[in-house]
Amino acid sequence: MFDYSKLFKAYDMRGTTPDLTAEVYYLAGKALVEKILIPEKLLLKVNLFRDTRLSSPDFYKALYNGLVEAGAEVVLLGLGTTDMMYAACQLFNTPGGIVTASHNPKDDNGFKFVKKVPNMLGLEDGLDKVRDYVLENIESTKIDLGSMLEPVENEEAKAKVLDFFLEKVTLVGEIDKINSKIASFRKKMKVVVDTANGMGGFIMPEIAKLYPNIEFIPLYWELDGNFPNHPANPTIAENMIDLEKAVLEYGADLGVAFDGDADRVYFVDEKGVSLNGEFLVALLSKYMVKEAYRKPELGLNPAVVSVISYGRASVNTTLEANGVPILSKQGHTFVKAQMKKYNAIYGGEASGHHYFGDFGYMDSGAITLALFLRILIEKEVLPSALLLEFSDKYFVSGERNFVLPEGLNMATIKEKIKSKYADGAISELDGITAYYLDWKFTIRGSNTEPLLRINLETIGLDKTGEKLAELKSVIGI
């Protein structure tokens, strides 16, 4: 029998059909009400979205029925992006969820849930109770989707959510001011956007309407759960090839790629080269610290939350801008918690997640795109020049993943690192990190896969290859 506990990850529920079934969603819906909403005295009203995956309509229906049967009122919002769900949670002040597997392959699906913005449902925050409820009842549960309530989308509520979300995009991107500046350009800006047949194709036509003087060139905007062109996972280089080629073919100023549920965004410069995620976080850190000082009416602190496993570009840049850098564990639940704790204006991960204090400390691909366009247009530079101040100084390995040999675990690795690098400054906030004046590294176990992840950085000279080889030798991989 399938081990259903494997479906419940650190931050969400995720798995592959047919192991992931409608029964799991139905039971999860009941558990959310009985084990989370009622005991934690949260509002018994849930907004619910889904993505375009082929299995999503059935899973959405099963989840809806589980929630209703347990006593919740459900605001059915149908197709949408994860950041639209976050917007609904803020607008209606309700819990919310979305049936999605984000960037995973087409046969996967999953579920993300917000208890109260910005508190996500993770294994440390109640998802374990949902898991246990599913495990206790899955063998005795068989549902007939045909006899269940049919989901009927609340079109009026959906329109309100979309308006609220686009208003946030407009405000952070200062789109009215930016449109005036673009109008003075000698030629119309061209931006190629690859949504990989995922949910970015739902929101991009709305975003394009906000910028009459930018020509947005669609790449795979049609919603298709088969993902016929390439997977909706821009972290894999081969999935960026079509975008990189299209930027050159159209002579575009910028390329943009969304992941499957559109809460993450990646950028390609005018030369067809992908921009480094760590340096993008550093750029936005500097910009948003200045924003906190420029707009005190936001009531947000000039603090930036970044992930300890990445390099020091964001931390140093935040300090240089008179901001306060806050370090966090990897993962959106941890970053959001830190942002709320310190009322931070911005948080970022090199993985493409960017978080905004003025958006309930939540992440959004569309808001990030608007902010990036704003910076690009205000500075009147090409994307390839925008990150040079970081790439000329900081040299990063990117995240390197390794399968652990049998008998090797994080406890053993930590002892080896502490022994070898005893003269460095050691942190165990997330795995183990060692700091030196001219380099640093973090080693941690993956939260979602049986992998060891290594990130390292050297400053001034590129010694990342040399240092990575050294670390591998010390660890024994």
C-alpha positions in Angstrom: 0.0 0.0 0.0 1.2 3.5 -0.8 2.7 5.5 2.1 0.4 8.6 2.1 2.6 10.3 4.6 5.1 11.0 1.7 2.5 13.4 0.2 3.0 15.9 3.1 6.0 18.1 2.6 7.6 20.8 4.8 5.4 23.6 3.2 2.5 21.9 1.4 1.0 18.7 0.2 2.4 17.4 -3.1 2.5 14.1 -5.0 1.9 12.2 -8.2 -1.3 10.7 -9.5 -2.6 8.0 -9.2 -1.0 7.9 -5.7 -2.6 11.3 -5.0 -6.3 10.8 -5.1 -9.6 12.7 -4.7 -10.1 10.9 -1.4 -6.9 12.5 -0.1 -8.3 15.9 -1.0 -11.7 15.2 0.5 -10.2 14.1 3.8 -7.7 17.0 3.8 -10.7 19.4 3.4 -12.4 17.9 6.4 -9.2 17.9 8.4 -8.5 21.6 7.6 -11.8 22.5 9.3 -11.8 20.0 12.2 -8.1 20.1 13.0 -7.0 23.6 12.0 -9.8 26.2 11.6 -12.0 25.2 14.5 -9.3 24.5 17.1 -7.3 27.6 16.2 -10.5 29.7 16.2 -10.0 30.8 12.6 -12.8 32.0 10.3 -14.8 29.1 8.9 -14.7 30.6 5.5 -12.1 29.6 2.9 -11.3 31.0 -0.5 -10.4 28.3 -3.0 -8.5 28.4 -6.3 -7.1 25.8 -8.7 -4.5 25.6 -11.4 -4.8 24.2 -15.0 -3.5 20.7 -14.4 -5.7 17.9 -15.8 -6.3 16.4 -12.3 -7.1 19.8 -10.7 -10.9 20.0 -11.4 -11.6 16.7 -9.7 -9.2 17.4 -6.8 -10.7 20.9 -6.4 -14.2 19.4 -6.3 -13.2 16.8 -3.7 -11.5 19.4 -1.5 -14.5 21.8 -1.7 -16.8 19.0 -0.6 -14.6 18.0 2.3 -14.5 21.6 3.5 -18.3 22.1 3.2 -19.2 18.8 4.8 -17.0 19.7 7.8 -18.8 23.0 8.2 -16.9 25.7 6.3 -18.2 28.2 3.8 -16.2 28.1 0.6 -15.7 31.0 -1.8 -15.0 29.2 -5.1 -12.7 31.3 -7.3 -11.7 28.7 -9.9 -8.6 29.2 -12.1 -6.0 31.5 -10.7 -2.4 32.0 -9.6 -1.1 31.3 -6.1 -0.5 35.0 -5.5 -4.1 35.7 -6.5 -5.1 33.3 -3.7 -2.8 35.3 -1.3 -4.6 38.5 -2.5 -8.0 36.9 -1.8 -6.9 36.0 1.8 -6.0 39.7 2.3 -9.0 41.2 0.7 -11.6 38.9 2.5 -9.4 38.4 5.6 -10.0 34.6 5.3 -8.0 31.4 5.1 -7.4 30.3 1.6 -6.0 27.5 -0.6 -5.1 26.5 -4.1 -4.9 23.1 -5.8 -1.5 23.2 -7.5 1.8 21.4 -7.8 3.6 24.7 -8.8 6.5 23.8 -11.0 6.3 20.0 -10.7 5.8 17.7 -13.7 2.3 17.4 -15.3 1.2 14.2 -13.5 1.9 15.8 -10.1 -0.6 17.9 -8.1 -0.7 19.3 -4.6 -2.2 21.9 -2.3 -1.1 25.1 -0.6 -3.0 26.6 2.3 -2.9 30.0 4.1 -4.3 30.0 7.7 -4.1 33.8 8.1 -1.7 36.0 6.0 1.2 35.5 6.2 1.0 32.2 8.1 1.2 29.2 5.8 0.1 25.7 6.7 3.3 23.6 7.0 4.4 20.5 8.9 5.4 22.8 11.8 2.2 24.7 11.8 -0.6 22.1 11.6 -0.1 20.2 8.3 1.0 17.2 10.4 -2.5 17.1 11.9 -4.0 17.1 8.4 -1.5 14.3 7.4 -2.5 12.2 10.5 -6.2 12.6 9.8 -5.7 11.4 6.2 -3.6 8.4 7.3 -6.3 7.4 9.9 -9.2 7.5 7.4 -7.8 6.9 3.9 -8.3 3.1 3.9 -12.0 3.4 4.9 -12.9 6.3 2.6 -14.2 6.0 -0.9 -16.0 8.9 -2.5 -18.2 9.3 -5.6 -17.4 12.6 -7.3 -20.5 12.3 -9.4 -22.8 12.5 -6.3 -21.0 15.5 -4.8 -21.7 19.2 -4.9 -20.5 20.8 -8.2 -18.2 23.8 -7.7 -19.8 27.0 -9.0 -17.4 29.9 -9.3 -18.3 33.1 -7.5 -17.7 35.5 -10.4 -18.4 38.6 -8.4 -15.8 37.7 -5.7 -13.3 36.7 -8.4 -13.6 40.1 -10.1 -13.0 41.8 -6.7 -9.9 39.7 -6.1 -8.5 40.5 -9.5 -9.1 44.2 -9.1 -7.4 44.2 -5.6 -4.5 42.2 -6.9 -3.9 44.4 -10.0 -4.1 47.5 -7.7 -1.2 46.0 -5.7 0.8 45.3 -8.8 0.1 48.9 -10.0 1.1 50.5 -6.7 4.4 48.6 -6.2 5.3 49.0 -9.8 4.2 52.7 -9.8 2.8 51.9 -13.2 1.2 55.2 -13.9 4.5 57.0 -13.5 6.4 54.4 -15.4 3.9 54.5 -18.3 4.5 58.2 -18.7 8.3 57.6 -18.9 8.0 54.8 -21.4 5.9 57.0 -23.6 8.9 59.3 -24.1 11.1 56.5 -25.4 11.9 56.5 -29.0 10.8 53.0 -29.6 8.3 50.7 -27.9 9.7 48.3 -25.3 9.5 44.6 -26.1 9.2 42.0 -23.4 8.9 38.3 -24.2 7.0 36.4 -21.5 7.0 32.5 -21.3 4.3 31.1 -19.0 4.9 27.5 -20.2 1.1 26.9 -20.5 0.8 27.4 -16.7 -1.1 29.9 -14.6 1.0 32.9 -15.7 -1.0 32.7 -18.9 -4.1 33.6 -16.8 -2.7 36.7 -15.3 -0.4 38.0 -18.1 -3.2 39.3 -20.4 -4.4 41.4 -17.4 -0.8 42.7 -16.7 -0.3 43.6 -20.3 -3.3 45.9 -20.3 -1.6 47.9 -17.6 1.3 48.8 -19.9 0.0 50.3 -23.2 3.5 51.3 -24.2 5.1 47.9 -23.8 4.7 45.2 -26.4 4.4 41.9 -24.5 5.2 39.0 -26.8 3.4 35.8 -25.6 5.2 32.5 -25.3 2.9 29.6 -24.4 0.2 31.7 -22.7 -2.5 29.1 -23.5 -3.5 27.2 -20.3 -2.8 23.5 -21.0 -2.4 20.9 -18.2 -0.4 18.8 -20.6 2.4 21.4 -20.7 3.1 20.6 -24.3 6.0 22.9 -24.9 8.1 22.4 -21.9 7.6 21.9 -18.1 6.7 25.0 -16.1 9.9 25.0 -14.1 12.3 27.8 -15.0 14.9 26.5 -12.5 15.9 24.0 -15.1 18.1 25.5 -17.8 16.7 23.6 -20.7 13.2 25.0 -19.9 14.6 28.5 -20.5 16.0 27.8 -24.0 12.8 28.8 -25.9 12.6 32.1 -24.0 16.3 32.9 -24.5 15.9 32.2 -28.3 12.8 34.3 -28.5 14.4 37.3 -26.9 17.1 37.3 -29.5 14.7 36.5 -32.4 12.4 39.5 -31.5 15.2 41.8 -30.5 13.4 42.2 -27.2 14.6 44.3 -24.2 13.7 41.6 -21.6 12.6 38.0 -21.2 10.4 36.8 -18.4 9.6 33.2 -17.2 6.9 32.2 -14.7 6.7 28.9 -12.9 3.5 26.8 -13.0 1.5 28.7 -10.4 3.1 32.0 -11.2 4.3 32.9 -7.7 7.9 32.8 -9.0 9.5 34.7 -11.8 12.8 34.6 -13.6 14.4 37.1 -16.0 16.5 36.9 -19.2 18.5 40.0 -20.4 18.5 41.4 -23.9 21.4 39.1 -24.9 19.3 36.0 -24.0 21.3 35.4 -20.8 19.4 34.4 -17.6 19.9 36.9 -14.7 21.4 35.5 -11.5 18.8 35.1 -8.8 21.1 36.0 -5.9 22.1 39.3 -7.5 18.4 40.1 -8.3 17.6 39.7 -4.6 20.5 42.1 -3.9 19.2 44.7 -6.4 15.7 44.5 -5.0 17.0 44.7 -1.5 18.7 48.0 -2.1 15.7 49.4 -4.0 13.2 48.4 -1.4 15.2 49.7 1.6 15.2 53.1 -0.1 11.4 52.6 -0.7 10.8 52.2 3.1 12.5 55.6 3.7 10.8 57.3 0.7 7.3 56.0 1.7 7.0 56.1 5.5 3.2 56.0 5.0 3.6 52.3 4.2 4.5 51.7 7.9 7.2 49.2 7.0 10.7 48.9 8.3 13.8 49.2 6.1 14.5 45.6 6.8 15.2 42.8 4.3 14.9 39.1 4.9 17.3 36.9 2.9 18.2 33.2 3.1 21.3 32.3 5.0 22.3 29.6 2.5 23.0 32.2 -0.3 25.8 34.7 -0.5 26.4 38.1 1.1 25.4 40.3 -1.8 22.0 41.0 -0.4 23.1 41.4 3.2 26.0 43.8 2.3 23.8 45.8 -0.1 21.1 46.2 2.5 23.6 47.5 5.0 25.0 49.9 2.4 21.5 51.3 1.9 21.1 51.8 5.7 18.8 48.9 5.9 18.6 46.0 8.4 19.4 42.5 7.0 17.6 39.6 8.6 18.7 36.0 7.9 16.2 33.2 7.5 16.1 29.5 6.8 15.3 28.4 3.3 11.6 28.2 2.5 8.7 30.5 2.1 7.1 29.7 5.5 10.3 30.8 7.3 10.8 33.9 5.2 7.2 35.1 5.7 7.4 34.5 9.4 10.6 36.6 9.6 9.1 39.3 7.5 6.1 39.6 9.7 8.2 39.5 12.9 10.3 42.4 11.8 7.7 44.2 9.6 10.1 44.0 6.7 9.5 45.8 3.5 11.0 43.0 1.3 12.3 39.4 1.4 13.9 37.4 -1.4 15.1 34.0 -2.4 17.4 33.2 -5.3 14.8 30.5 -6.3 12.6 33.2 -7.7 10.4 34.0 -4.7 10.1 37.6 -3.8 8.1 38.8 -0.8 6.6 42.2 -0.2 5.6 43.8 3.0 2.9 45.8 1.2 1.4 42.5 0.0 0.9 41.0 3.4 4.6 39.7 3.4 3.6 37.3 0.6 5.4 36.4 -2.6 4.2 37.3 -6.1 5.6 36.8 -9.5 3.4 39.6 -11.1 4.4 42.2 -8.4 8.1 41.3 -8.9 7.8 41.7 -12.7 6.2 45.2 -12.2 8.9 46.2 -9.7 11.7 45.0 -12.0 10.2 46.9 -15.0 10.0 50.0 -12.8 13.7 49.8 -11.9 14.7 49.0 -15.5 12.8 52.0 -16.9 13.7 54.4 -14.1 17.4 53.7 -14.6 17.2 53.6 -18.4 19.7 50.8 -18.7 19.7 47.4 -20.3 19.1 44.4 -18.1 22.6 43.1 -18.7 24.0 46.2 -17.0 21.7 46.1 -14.1 23.5 43.5 -12.0 27.1 44.3 -12.9 27.7 45.9 -9.5 27.2 42.5 -7.9 28.6 40.1 -10.5 31.9 42.0 -10.7 32.4 41.4 -6.9 30.6 38.3 -5.8 31.1 34.9 -7.3 28.5 32.3 -6.5 28.3 28.6 -7.1 24.5 28.4 -7.3 22.8 25.6 -5.4 24.6 22.3 -6.0 22.7 19.1 -5.1 24.3 15.8 -4.1 22.9 12.4 -3.3 24.2 11.4 0.2 26.2 8.2 0.2 24.9 5.5 2.5 25.9 6.0 6.1 26.5 9.8 5.8 24.0 12.2 7.4 23.8 15.8 8.4 25.0 15.2 12.0 28.2 13.6 10.7 28.7 16.4 8.1 28.3 19.1 10.8 31.0 17.5 12.9 33.4 17.3 9.9 32.7 20.9 9.0 33.2 22.2 12.6 36.5 20.4 12.8 37.9 21.5 9.5 36.6 25.1 9.6 36.9 25.8 13.4 38.6 29.1 12.6 35.6 30.4 10.7 32.4 31.9 12.1 29.9 29.0 12.3 26.1 29.2 12.2 23.6 26.4 12.4 20.5 28.4 11.6 19.8 26.2 8.5 22.1 23.2 8.2 25.6 24.6 8.8 27.2 27.8 7.5 30.8 29.0 7.8 31.9 32.6 7.2 35.3 33.9 6.2 36.3 37.3 5.0 36.6 36.3 1.4 34.2 33.3 1.2 31.3 31.5 2.8 29.3 28.4 2.4 26.2 26.7 3.6 25.4 22.9 3.6 21.9 21.8 4.4 19.6 18.9 3.7 16.7 19.5 1.3 13.3 20.0 2.9 11.6 18.2 0.0 14.1 15.7 -1.5 16.7 13.2 -0.2 19.5 15.5 -1.3 22.4 17.5 0.2 22.4 21.1 -1.0 25.6 23.3 -1.1 25.8 27.0 -1.8 29.1 28.9 -1.7 30.4 32.3 -2.5 33.8 33.8 -2.9 34.4 37.6 -2.9 36.8 39.4 -5.2 38.1 36.4 -7.1 36.2 33.4 -8.5 37.3 30.5 -6.5 34.0 28.7 -6.4 35.1 25.6 -8.2 38.2 25.2 -6.0 36.3 25.7 -2.8 33.5 23.3 -3.9 36.0 20.6 -4.6 37.5 21.2 -1.2 34.1 20.9 0.5 33.3 17.7 -1.3 36.5 16.2 -0.2 36.0 17.2 3.5 32.4 15.8 3.5 33.3 12.7 1.6 31.0 13.0 -1.4 
